[in-house]
Amino acid sequence: MPRPLLVLRPEPGAESTATAARALGLEPVVAPLFRIAPRRWACPDPAVYAGLLVGSANVVRHGGDGLAVLRGLPVHAVGEATAAAAQATGFAIGSVGSGGLQSVAADLAAGRYLRLAGEAHVPLATPANVTVDTLVIYAAQPLPLSPIAVEAVRAGAVILLHSGEAARYLDAEMHRLGVARESARIAALAPRIAALAGAGWHDVGIASQRSDDAVLALAAEMCQTV
């Protein structure tokens, strides 16, 4: 019998991941650590920008009517899922990354770009001929680690981590609640995310590629490992 898989990402991503996990024969426990909410924002003049940098499909889900003004700009997306969400709402796709938004930013042509982001976002290093302005349009509101999540951790669950923000907050909640972590495992999307989850886990794995499919495949392997 596989270990439970603890899914902490916000909805609707959490249920999407859980559905994919069930198709692999896993037993997901869905307990989001955050609720995504829109922020008020004012749309700048799109004429000064060469394109948009988008690091999450939450930009499209929570950007609101203001996004219509920006639809003439190509989207440089962090990955396939984000690109698909942007394209479905009328945006043209300029490029699609596979190793995080930093790799997308590093390959941009010279010009000025607008980054549409969440309140918690990682700074980007850009080439000398590239300027990036950041506009926050949504925020992740933290939720307490739920009793079902605590039970799963104590049962030796594999915890799926998609973001550094989730890893850092999970570590803080474990300390706040006094939950032992020695029997639980981490399946992280990237090394930085794994590091932010803190120490003391039974095992920590990092996906071979920075993609949802890769980290879920890693989690599936860890769930089957006794």
KENU-394945 format. One record per residue (C-alpha): residue number from 1; residue in three letters; x, y, z. Coordinates in nm, 2 decimals. Each point is the difference from the previous one (the first is absolute). Layout:
BEGIN
+-----+---------+--------+--------+--------+
: num : residuo :   east :  north :     up :
+-----+---------+--------+--------+--------+
: NUM :     ALA :      X :      Y :      Z :
...
+-----+---------+--------+--------+--------+
END
This chain:
BEGIN
+-----+---------+--------+--------+--------+
: num : residuo :   east :  north :     up :
+-----+---------+--------+--------+--------+
:   1 :     MET :   0.00 :   0.00 :   0.00 :
:   2 :     PRO :   0.15 :   0.34 :  -0.10 :
:   3 :     ARG :   0.07 :   0.27 :   0.24 :
:   4 :     PRO :  -0.25 :   0.29 :   0.00 :
:   5 :     LEU :   0.09 :   0.30 :  -0.22 :
:   6 :     LEU :  -0.05 :   0.34 :   0.17 :
:   7 :     VAL :  -0.10 :   0.27 :  -0.25 :
:   8 :     LEU :   0.03 :   0.35 :   0.14 :
:   9 :     ARG :  -0.02 :   0.22 :  -0.30 :
:  10 :     PRO :  -0.30 :   0.25 :  -0.03 :
:  11 :     GLU :  -0.31 :  -0.08 :  -0.20 :
:  12 :     PRO :  -0.07 :  -0.07 :  -0.28 :
:  13 :     GLY :   0.35 :  -0.14 :  -0.04 :
:  14 :     ALA :  -0.04 :  -0.22 :   0.30 :
:  15 :     GLU :  -0.29 :  -0.20 :  -0.14 :
:  16 :     SER :   0.17 :  -0.02 :  -0.34 :
:  17 :     THR :   0.30 :  -0.15 :   0.16 :
:  18 :     ALA :  -0.21 :  -0.23 :   0.21 :
:  19 :     THR :  -0.18 :  -0.13 :  -0.31 :
:  20 :     ALA :   0.33 :  -0.07 :  -0.18 :
:  21 :     ALA :   0.13 :  -0.17 :   0.32 :
:  22 :     ARG :  -0.31 :  -0.23 :   0.01 :
:  23 :     ALA :   0.06 :  -0.10 :  -0.36 :
:  24 :     LEU :   0.34 :  -0.12 :   0.12 :
:  25 :     GLY :  -0.15 :  -0.21 :   0.27 :
:  26 :     LEU :   0.09 :   0.23 :   0.28 :
:  27 :     GLU :  -0.21 :   0.11 :   0.30 :
:  28 :     PRO :   0.01 :   0.38 :   0.01 :
:  29 :     VAL :  -0.09 :   0.20 :   0.31 :
:  30 :     VAL :  -0.10 :   0.35 :  -0.12 :
:  31 :     ALA :   0.06 :   0.27 :   0.27 :
:  32 :     PRO :   0.09 :   0.34 :  -0.16 :
:  33 :     LEU :   0.23 :   0.23 :   0.20 :
:  34 :     PHE :  -0.11 :   0.31 :  -0.19 :
:  35 :     ARG :  -0.30 :   0.16 :  -0.15 :
:  36 :     ILE :   0.06 :   0.22 :  -0.30 :
:  37 :     ALA :  -0.17 :   0.34 :  -0.01 :
:  38 :     PRO :   0.02 :   0.29 :  -0.25 :
:  39 :     ARG :   0.17 :   0.33 :   0.08 :
:  40 :     ARG :  -0.10 :   0.34 :  -0.12 :
:  41 :     TRP :   0.23 :   0.12 :  -0.28 :
:  42 :     ALA :   0.01 :   0.27 :  -0.25 :
:  43 :     CYS :   0.09 :  -0.09 :  -0.36 :
:  44 :     PRO :   0.30 :   0.19 :  -0.14 :
:  45 :     ASP :   0.04 :   0.11 :  -0.36 :
:  46 :     PRO :   0.06 :  -0.31 :  -0.20 :
:  47 :     ALA :   0.17 :   0.20 :  -0.28 :
:  48 :     VAL :   0.32 :   0.02 :   0.20 :
:  49 :     TYR :   0.05 :  -0.37 :   0.04 :
:  50 :     ALA :   0.13 :  -0.27 :  -0.24 :
:  51 :     GLY :  -0.18 :  -0.28 :   0.18 :
:  52 :     LEU :  -0.13 :  -0.15 :   0.32 :
:  53 :     LEU :   0.18 :  -0.24 :   0.24 :
:  54 :     VAL :  -0.24 :  -0.24 :   0.17 :
:  55 :     GLY :   0.11 :  -0.25 :   0.27 :
:  56 :     SER :  -0.34 :  -0.15 :   0.09 :
:  57 :     ALA :  -0.34 :  -0.08 :  -0.15 :
:  58 :     ASN :  -0.13 :   0.19 :   0.31 :
:  59 :     VAL :   0.07 :   0.32 :  -0.20 :
:  60 :     VAL :  -0.26 :  -0.10 :  -0.25 :
:  61 :     ARG :  -0.25 :  -0.13 :   0.26 :
:  62 :     HIS :   0.02 :   0.30 :   0.22 :
:  63 :     GLY :   0.11 :   0.29 :  -0.22 :
:  64 :     GLY :  -0.35 :   0.12 :  -0.07 :
:  65 :     ASP :  -0.12 :   0.24 :  -0.27 :
:  66 :     GLY :   0.32 :   0.19 :  -0.01 :
:  67 :     LEU :   0.17 :  -0.28 :  -0.19 :
:  68 :     ALA :  -0.20 :   0.09 :  -0.31 :
:  69 :     VAL :   0.21 :   0.32 :  -0.04 :
:  70 :     LEU :   0.32 :  -0.21 :  -0.01 :
:  71 :     ARG :  -0.12 :  -0.27 :  -0.25 :
:  72 :     GLY :   0.20 :   0.16 :  -0.28 :
:  73 :     LEU :   0.33 :  -0.10 :   0.17 :
:  74 :     PRO :   0.15 :  -0.34 :  -0.04 :
:  75 :     VAL :   0.02 :  -0.22 :   0.31 :
:  76 :     HIS :   0.33 :  -0.15 :   0.10 :
:  77 :     ALA :  -0.12 :  -0.28 :   0.23 :
:  78 :     VAL :   0.18 :  -0.20 :   0.27 :
:  79 :     GLY :  -0.14 :  -0.33 :  -0.14 :
:  80 :     GLU :  -0.25 :  -0.18 :  -0.22 :
:  81 :     ALA :  -0.29 :   0.02 :   0.24 :
:  82 :     THR :   0.04 :   0.37 :   0.05 :
:  83 :     ALA :   0.03 :   0.05 :  -0.37 :
:  84 :     ALA :  -0.31 :  -0.20 :  -0.07 :
:  85 :     ALA :  -0.20 :   0.20 :   0.26 :
:  86 :     ALA :   0.12 :   0.33 :  -0.16 :
:  87 :     GLN :  -0.07 :  -0.12 :  -0.35 :
:  88 :     ALA :  -0.35 :  -0.11 :   0.10 :
:  89 :     THR :  -0.08 :   0.36 :   0.10 :
:  90 :     GLY :   0.12 :   0.15 :  -0.32 :
:  91 :     PHE :   0.37 :   0.07 :   0.05 :
:  92 :     ALA :   0.26 :  -0.08 :  -0.26 :
:  93 :     ILE :   0.30 :  -0.20 :   0.13 :
:  94 :     GLY :   0.35 :   0.14 :  -0.05 :
:  95 :     SER :   0.19 :  -0.28 :   0.17 :
:  96 :     VAL :  -0.05 :  -0.28 :   0.25 :
:  97 :     GLY :   0.26 :  -0.10 :   0.26 :
:  98 :     SER :   0.08 :  -0.33 :   0.16 :
:  99 :     GLY :   0.24 :   0.09 :   0.28 :
: 100 :     GLY :  -0.17 :   0.28 :   0.19 :
: 101 :     LEU :  -0.07 :   0.36 :  -0.08 :
: 102 :     GLN :   0.37 :   0.10 :   0.05 :
: 103 :     SER :   0.09 :  -0.21 :  -0.31 :
: 104 :     VAL :  -0.28 :   0.17 :  -0.20 :
: 105 :     ALA :   0.13 :   0.35 :   0.11 :
: 106 :     ALA :   0.36 :  -0.09 :  -0.10 :
: 107 :     ASP :  -0.11 :  -0.07 :  -0.36 :
: 108 :     LEU :  -0.21 :   0.31 :  -0.06 :
: 109 :     ALA :   0.09 :   0.23 :  -0.29 :
: 110 :     ALA :   0.10 :   0.35 :   0.08 :
: 111 :     GLY :  -0.28 :   0.22 :   0.13 :
: 112 :     ARG :  -0.23 :   0.09 :   0.29 :
: 113 :     TYR :  -0.24 :  -0.27 :   0.13 :
: 114 :     LEU :  -0.28 :  -0.01 :   0.25 :
: 115 :     ARG :   0.00 :  -0.28 :   0.26 :
: 116 :     LEU :  -0.34 :  -0.09 :   0.13 :
: 117 :     ALA :   0.05 :  -0.17 :   0.33 :
: 118 :     GLY :  -0.13 :  -0.11 :   0.34 :
: 119 :     GLU :   0.08 :   0.19 :   0.32 :
: 120 :     ALA :   0.28 :  -0.25 :   0.09 :
: 121 :     HIS :   0.23 :  -0.03 :  -0.30 :
: 122 :     VAL :   0.37 :  -0.08 :  -0.06 :
: 123 :     PRO :   0.21 :   0.29 :  -0.14 :
: 124 :     LEU :   0.13 :  -0.05 :  -0.35 :
: 125 :     ALA :   0.34 :   0.07 :  -0.14 :
: 126 :     THR :  -0.02 :   0.13 :  -0.36 :
: 127 :     PRO :   0.25 :   0.09 :  -0.28 :
: 128 :     ALA :   0.13 :   0.35 :  -0.01 :
: 129 :     ASN :  -0.22 :   0.09 :  -0.29 :
: 130 :     VAL :  -0.32 :  -0.13 :   0.16 :
: 131 :     THR :  -0.21 :   0.20 :   0.25 :
: 132 :     VAL :  -0.28 :  -0.17 :   0.20 :
: 133 :     ASP :  -0.27 :   0.19 :   0.19 :
: 134 :     THR :  -0.20 :  -0.21 :   0.25 :
: 135 :     LEU :  -0.37 :   0.03 :   0.06 :
: 136 :     VAL :  -0.17 :  -0.19 :   0.28 :
: 137 :     ILE :  -0.35 :  -0.11 :  -0.08 :
: 138 :     TYR :  -0.07 :  -0.29 :   0.24 :
: 139 :     ALA :   0.10 :  -0.12 :   0.34 :
: 140 :     ALA :   0.01 :  -0.34 :   0.18 :
: 141 :     GLN :  -0.18 :   0.02 :   0.33 :
: 142 :     PRO :   0.14 :  -0.26 :   0.25 :
: 143 :     LEU :  -0.22 :  -0.26 :   0.16 :
: 144 :     PRO :   0.08 :  -0.21 :   0.31 :
: 145 :     LEU :   0.14 :  -0.35 :  -0.06 :
: 146 :     SER :  -0.32 :  -0.21 :   0.03 :
: 147 :     PRO :  -0.06 :  -0.30 :   0.23 :
: 148 :     ILE :  -0.01 :  -0.23 :  -0.31 :
: 149 :     ALA :   0.33 :   0.13 :  -0.11 :
: 150 :     VAL :   0.16 :  -0.05 :   0.34 :
: 151 :     GLU :  -0.14 :  -0.36 :   0.01 :
: 152 :     ALA :   0.15 :  -0.06 :  -0.35 :
: 153 :     VAL :   0.34 :   0.13 :   0.11 :
: 154 :     ARG :  -0.01 :  -0.23 :   0.31 :
: 155 :     ALA :  -0.09 :  -0.29 :  -0.23 :
: 156 :     GLY :   0.32 :   0.05 :  -0.20 :
: 157 :     ALA :  -0.15 :   0.18 :  -0.30 :
: 158 :     VAL :   0.19 :   0.13 :  -0.30 :
: 159 :     ILE :  -0.05 :   0.37 :   0.00 :
: 160 :     LEU :  -0.02 :   0.16 :  -0.34 :
: 161 :     LEU :   0.16 :   0.35 :  -0.01 :
: 162 :     HIS :  -0.04 :   0.23 :  -0.30 :
: 163 :     SER :   0.13 :   0.33 :   0.14 :
: 164 :     GLY :   0.25 :   0.15 :   0.24 :
: 165 :     GLU :  -0.28 :   0.19 :   0.17 :
: 166 :     ALA :  -0.19 :  -0.32 :   0.08 :
: 167 :     ALA :   0.32 :  -0.17 :   0.12 :
: 168 :     ARG :   0.09 :   0.29 :   0.24 :
: 169 :     TYR :  -0.35 :   0.02 :   0.14 :
: 170 :     LEU :  -0.03 :  -0.38 :   0.04 :
: 171 :     ASP :   0.32 :   0.00 :   0.21 :
: 172 :     ALA :  -0.14 :   0.28 :   0.21 :
: 173 :     GLU :  -0.33 :  -0.18 :   0.06 :
: 174 :     MET :   0.18 :  -0.32 :   0.09 :
: 175 :     HIS :   0.19 :   0.19 :   0.27 :
: 176 :     ARG :  -0.31 :   0.19 :   0.12 :
: 177 :     LEU :  -0.20 :  -0.32 :   0.04 :
: 178 :     GLY :   0.29 :  -0.21 :   0.13 :
: 179 :     VAL :  -0.05 :  -0.26 :  -0.27 :
: 180 :     ALA :   0.29 :  -0.25 :  -0.03 :
: 181 :     ARG :   0.12 :  -0.04 :  -0.36 :
: 182 :     GLU :   0.24 :  -0.29 :   0.02 :
: 183 :     SER :  -0.24 :  -0.25 :  -0.17 :
: 184 :     ALA :  -0.11 :   0.23 :  -0.28 :
: 185 :     ARG :   0.17 :   0.06 :  -0.34 :
: 186 :     ILE :   0.03 :   0.31 :  -0.23 :
: 187 :     ALA :  -0.04 :  -0.01 :  -0.38 :
: 188 :     ALA :   0.11 :   0.35 :  -0.11 :
: 189 :     LEU :  -0.02 :   0.17 :  -0.34 :
: 190 :     ALA :   0.35 :   0.16 :   0.04 :
: 191 :     PRO :   0.30 :   0.00 :   0.23 :
: 192 :     ARG :  -0.08 :   0.34 :   0.15 :
: 193 :     ILE :  -0.35 :  -0.12 :   0.09 :
: 194 :     ALA :   0.14 :  -0.31 :   0.17 :
: 195 :     ALA :   0.24 :   0.22 :   0.21 :
: 196 :     LEU :  -0.28 :   0.23 :   0.12 :
: 197 :     ALA :  -0.19 :  -0.30 :   0.14 :
: 198 :     GLY :   0.26 :  -0.02 :   0.28 :
: 199 :     ALA :   0.18 :  -0.30 :   0.14 :
: 200 :     GLY :  -0.09 :  -0.33 :   0.18 :
: 201 :     TRP :  -0.22 :  -0.16 :  -0.27 :
: 202 :     HIS :   0.04 :  -0.38 :  -0.06 :
: 203 :     ASP :   0.09 :   0.06 :  -0.36 :
: 204 :     VAL :   0.01 :   0.30 :  -0.25 :
: 205 :     GLY :  -0.03 :  -0.05 :  -0.37 :
: 206 :     ILE :   0.04 :   0.26 :  -0.28 :
: 207 :     ALA :  -0.17 :  -0.04 :  -0.34 :
: 208 :     SER :   0.22 :  -0.07 :  -0.30 :
: 209 :     GLN :  -0.16 :   0.29 :  -0.19 :
: 210 :     ARG :  -0.19 :   0.30 :   0.12 :
: 211 :     SER :  -0.35 :  -0.11 :  -0.10 :
: 212 :     ASP :  -0.32 :  -0.12 :   0.16 :
: 213 :     ASP :   0.03 :  -0.34 :  -0.18 :
: 214 :     ALA :   0.36 :  -0.05 :   0.12 :
: 215 :     VAL :  -0.06 :   0.08 :   0.37 :
: 216 :     LEU :  -0.32 :  -0.22 :   0.00 :
: 217 :     ALA :   0.20 :  -0.29 :  -0.15 :
: 218 :     LEU :   0.26 :   0.05 :   0.27 :
: 219 :     ALA :  -0.27 :   0.00 :   0.27 :
: 220 :     ALA :  -0.16 :  -0.32 :  -0.15 :
: 221 :     GLU :   0.34 :  -0.17 :   0.02 :
: 222 :     MET :   0.04 :   0.11 :   0.36 :
: 223 :     CYS :  -0.35 :  -0.10 :   0.10 :
: 224 :     GLN :   0.08 :  -0.36 :  -0.11 :
: 225 :     THR :   0.33 :  -0.01 :   0.18 :
: 226 :     VAL :   0.00 :  -0.18 :   0.33 :
+-----+---------+--------+--------+--------+
END
